[in-house]
Amino acid sequence: MCSRSGLAPIVVILAVLAFLGAGTYFTVTKKEFKKPIVQNPAESKTQKVLPETPEMKTSEEKIQPRSYNQPKPQSVGLFGQQCDGSGTFKIKTFPIDPKNIELIMPMGRVQDSHVTPTDHQYIIPVGTKGGSFVTDNPKKYEVKAPADGYIITIELFKEPVEEQYRSQEYANNYLVLFEHSCDFYTRLIHIDTLSSKVAASFSFKNPESQHPYAQARIPVKEGEVIGTVGSHSFDFQIMDAKFKAPNLINPKNIDFFSSNTVDTFKYTEEPLSSALLAKNLTKKEPLGGKIDYDVYGKLMGNWFLVGRGSARENYWTNNLSIVYDHLDPTQIRVSLGNFDNYPKAFGVVNNAPDPSQVGVEYGIVKYELSTFDYFSNDSKWDPLRYAENLVAKNTNEIRGIVLFQLLDEKTLKVETFPNKNASQVSGFTENSVLYER
């Protein structure tokens, strides 16, 4: 998965998921991309939400036939690039053959540097044994272009994004971004090699960097082999530039294109869709996962440190989110970018109060934070093996306390108390900080 957004002891689980989580790091900076327009919240009868616009229709309603024969050489794409064509469509080809997939984890996981819900799926190939990107056969599985188009960005990861994992064994891996039209994009992260054609078609702007990247325009055909991957996780994401996630209040505070991320299964044709769904860990809608939890005027959703810097490195330390679990949405997750100097996600003892119901009038919320495990049919889950009927359960391991208080509809007061229990924390101190939407 992406760095390392089960069944083993919780330390092992966190290590595996952490290694599966680095993919969100995308070093092409926002100033190189076209920024989206952020909608202002409006009030409904029950709660304040973002106003509905035609762009907020479901991704399934917005799928249009492919339209490569409508070149618009002056058009500017989602990533600020000159682009060709318009419209979206359902893909017929997946980057890796479904028979070689052990499991697909839906979007929305929070863990380690994925402090806000992940905007991509994790694909675990058959034979994966751990969270490391080191493999004895980096060319084991072919990786194919999911549709006709262009490769427009390539990035090389020479080390983990998170400093705390840089002492561990690591192997170079690539991010590849495809443009299929001005409206339609797919992204792969953590593949091991590039084809000779792709490798010869670009050069890195900053080859000395630990995360060099290149902008390119390399034509590819559906099903063309563009690289390979070994038996370790990699990430997949589909973006529709005309879709906007209705409950992301301020996408510019995370990766701006996250708001354009759509449900993979609604953008895949049969029989591919059914073949992929058979490997998907959740059988409930939304099948591809959920990333947009913001509720205007409520505790639920993403928050960002007031006065944060603009540097991309370690940006997640400025974030926090209060959401539901990506595999068991009955469970609350508190994900903190800086908890005792580490980014971590926790369960909430007694799983209350519901953050979607906490407003200004509620006052101070005290959450006692615990670790958690997943179970399948009463057996602890191995996160590298497909399983059904997954449920999350908190453990008895209390890791600390967090206090939240909404000062107004867009300002949140926060303080963490690592290694404390509920009886040891009575209120805020001078160490509290403010977050905003």
N, C-alpha and C positions, 0 to 999 in steps of 0.2 A: 504494500500500500504505500503511503507516501513517506514517511520517514522511518518509522519502525512499526478529522476530523466523523474468555474462556475456560478452557479446561485446566490449564496449568495454574500454578499459584499466581496470585495477582501480580507479583513482580515480573514473572515471565510474560504474562499477558500484556502488561504495560510496555515491556521492552519490545515485544513483537509488534504491537500496534504503533509504538513510537517509530520503529524503523519503517513502518508502512505509511508514514505520514509526511515526508518532506516535500511531496510534489507540489504543494501549493505555492512554494517559492518560485516566482516568475520574474526574472530580473529585468525584463524590459519595463522601464519605468512608465508611470502614468503620463508624464509629459510627452511621451512619444505616441500616446494613444489618444483617440477622441474620447472625451469624457461624456458620460451619459447625463441626461437631464433628470434630476431627482424630483419626484412628485411630492407635493405638500400634503400632509395628512388632512383628512376631512372627518367629520363626525357622523356616525351612524346612530341608530336608535340604542344600540347596546354598548358600543365602545368606539373610540376613535381609531379609524383605520385609514389606509391610503385610499384615495378616490379611485373608482373603477374607470378605466379608459379602455378603448378598443385594444390597446397593446397588452392588456392584462387578461385577455381571453386565454383559455387553457391552450397549452402547446399543441394538443391533439387537434383542436379546432383550427389552428393557424397553419397546419401543414399544407403546402401547396406543391404541385408537380414541379419536378426539376426544370430549370430554365437556363441551361448553359448557352443557348443560342441567342441570348439577349445581352451582348457585351456592352458595358458602360465604362469605357476607358477612363472617364473623368470621375467615376464614382469613388468615394472614400469608404473603406470598410470599417468594421467595428474596432480594429486595431490601428486605425489611422493610415492604412496602406491603400494604394490604388488597387481596385478590385474589379472583377468581371462577373456579370450575371446577377440574377436576383432570385429570390424565393428559396423555399426549403423543400425537403422531400424525405421519404423514409429510406434509410440505407438498407442494402441487401447483403453487405459484406461487413463482417466484424474484423477488427485488427488481428485477432487470433481465432483459430478455428474453435467453435464451441466445444468440440469433443476434447480439446486440450485444456479446458477450464475446470478447475475444482470447485470454485465458488465465486460469486459476485457479491460484494458488499455494497449496499445502497449508499447514496449520498447522505450527508448529515452527521457523520461521526465527529465527535469532539474529543480530542486527546492530544496532549503535548502541544506542539506548535500549531496544530489545528485548533485554535481556541474558539474560533467561530466555525459553524458547521461546514464540513468539506463540500466543495462544489464539484466533486468528481467521484466516480465509482472506483472501487478497488477490485482488480481482477487478479485472482490467485490461480496460477496455472497448476495443472496436475504435477505432482512430484515436489511441490514446495515444502521445504523442511524447516524454514526459519524466517526471521525478519530481515536477514542480511541480503544485500544486493550482490554479494560474492557468490559466484556459481562456477561449477566445474565445466559447464557447457553453455556459454553465453549465446550460442547459435542453435539452441535446441528447438525453439519455435519460431517460425516465420511470422513477421509482423507486416500486415498488408494495409494499404490505403483503403479506407472504408468507402470512398467514392471518388469520382473524378474531381480534379481541382489542382491546388497548388500548395506546396509546403511554404509557409511564409515566415516561420520562426523556428530556429533550432537552438537549443541550450544544452550545455554540457555540465553535469554535476560531478565535480572532482572530489567533493567531500560532503558530509551531511550539512544541512542548513543549521541545525541546532549544535551549538558548541559542545554541549554535554555528551554528544555521541561521537565526537571526532577522534576519540581514542580507540574506537572500535574498528574492526576490519571493514573495508569499504571498497567498492569497485566503481569505476566511471560508468555513467549512464546518461541517457539523453531525454530531453523534452522535444517534442515535435508538434507544431501547430499547423493544421490544415485549413485553408479557405476553400470551400466548395461553391460558394457564391458570395456576393457582398453581404448576404444575410445569414449564411450558414457555415458553421465552423465545427471542427472536432479537434481534440487535443489528446496526445499520448504523453505520459511521463514515466521515466525509469525503464526505457528499453536499452538493451545492451550494446547493439551495434547498428550502424547505418549501412545501407547498400552502397556499393561502389559508385553508382550513379549519383546518389544523394550526397555522399561524402565529397565527391569531386565538384559539386555544384555550388559550394559556398565557402566562405572563409570567416573565421571568428574575428570580430572587431577588437576583442580584448583577450587574446589567447593565453596571456599570462595569468588571468584571473582564475580563481577557484570555481567560478561559475560563468565561463565565457558564453556569449550568445551571438547569433547572427540573424539578420533579417534577409530573407531570400524570396525568390519566386520560382520554385522548382515545379514544373508540371508533373502531375502523376495521374495515373488511371486507376479506376476501381479495381481492387485486387492485386495491384502491383506491389511486389515485396519491397518495402522501404527500409527494412532492418530485421533484427532478431531479438529475442529475449530468452533468457534461461528460466530455470524453475524458481522464480521469485515474483513477488507481486509487482504490478504496474497499474497505472491509473488511466481512466478513460472518461472523456467529457464531451458532451454535445452542447453547442451554443446556437441559439436563434436570436439574431440581432433585433428582430421585431417583437420578441417576447420580453416582458419585464416581470420578474417575480413580484407579486403584489404586496408581499410583506417583508421587503427589505427597505427600511426607511431611508437609509443613506449608503448606497452601494459604494460610493467613492471612498468610504473608510476602510473597505476591504479591497479585494480585486474587483475593479469596476465591472468586469465582464461576468462576475458571479451572478448578477441579476438576470443575465441572459441564458443561464444554464437551464436545460430542460430535461425531462424524464427520458432517458435513453430508450426505454421500451415503447414509448409512444412515437419514436422516430425510427423504428426498425420494422421492416416488412416480414411477413410470414414467408417461410417457416423459421427464419432467423429469430424472430421475436420469441417464439415458444421455446426454441432451443436455449436461448439465453435465460429466459425466465425460469427454466428448470434448474438453473444453477444459482438463482438469486436467493438470498437469505431471507427475504421477507415475501410473504404471499398476500399482503394487505396493501391497499392503496395508501399513499402513492408508491407504486412498486419500485420506481427509481430512487426514492428517498425524497427528503425535504430539507431545504436549507433556509427558508425564509420564515422566521418565527416572530419577528418584531410586532408588538402590539402597542400602538401609540398610547402613551399615558399609563402604561402598565410595566411591571418589572420584566416581563417576558421578552427575550430577544437579545440582540447584540448591543454592546455598549463600548465606548472608546474613551480613553483617559483624556481629560481636559488638559491642554498644554502639551500634548505629545509632540515629538519631533517628526520630521518628514522622512528620516532615513529609513530605507527599506530593511536593512539588517536588523534582525531581532524585533521587527515591527509588532509581532504578536504579543510582546510583553505589555503593550498598551491596550490590549483587548480583553474583554470578558463576555461571556454569554450565559444566559439562563434559558435552557431549552428542554426539549424532551429527547429521550434516548432514540437513536436512529434504528435500533432493532426492537426495542420494547418501549413504545411511546407512552406507556403508563407511568414511566419513571422519569423524574426530574434529573437533569444534569446541570451542574454548576461548573463552568469551564473558566479557569482563571489564567491569564497570561503570566502572572507573577505571583505565585504562591510559595512563599519561603524560597524565593529566587529560582523557582522552576515553573514552567507552564504545566498545569495538571487539570484533569476533569474528575469530578466526584459525584457520588450519589448523595442524596439528602436523607438523613435519618427521619423516619416516619413519613417521608415523601410528601411533605406539606410545609407551608401553604402553596397552593397552585400559583405559579408566577403570573399566569395569564389573568388572575383575579386580583393581583396586588397593585393598588393605585396609591396616589398621594395620601389619601385618607387613612391608609392602613398603618402608617407609621413605620417603626423599625421592624425589619424581618431578620430573624436570627436562624440561619441554617447551620445545623451540625453536619459536617462533611465526613463521608465514609468512602472507602473503596467499594468496588462492586465486581461481581462475576456474572457470567452468562451460563444458562443451563438449557439443555435440550432433553425433554422428557426425563427430568430430574437428574440428569448426568451433566457434570461440568463440561462446558464446550471447549473443544480444541479449535482455536480461531483460524487454523489452517486447513480445516476439513469442513465440507458441507454438512449442514445440519438443519433440521426443521423445528418449528415450534419453540423458537428461542425466547426465553424470558430472562430478565435481569433481576438480580437480587443483591441488596446491599450486604456487606460483610459487617462484622463487629469491630473492624479496624477503624477507629475514629482518627481522622487526620487533622482536625481543627475546626474553627468556626469562621463564618463570614457574616458580616452585618450589611444589610442593604436598607436604604431609605430613599424613596423618591421625594425629592425636594420640590419638584414641579414635574410637568409632563415630559420634560426632556433632560432632566438633570438627576443623576443618581449619586448618592453618597455611599462610599464603600470602605470597609476596613476588614482585613483578614487577621486571624489569630491562629497561626500554625501551632499544632501540638497542645491546643486547649480544648476543654469540653464545655458544654453549655453552661454549667454552673460556675465556670471560671470567667465568664465574659458577661458584663452587665450593661455595657454601652460603648459608644464611640469614644475614642481618645483623640489626641492631637495628631495622630498618625493617619487619620482618615483622609481619603482623596475623593475627587469628583470625577464622574464619567458622564458622557453625553452620547446622544444618538449620532 
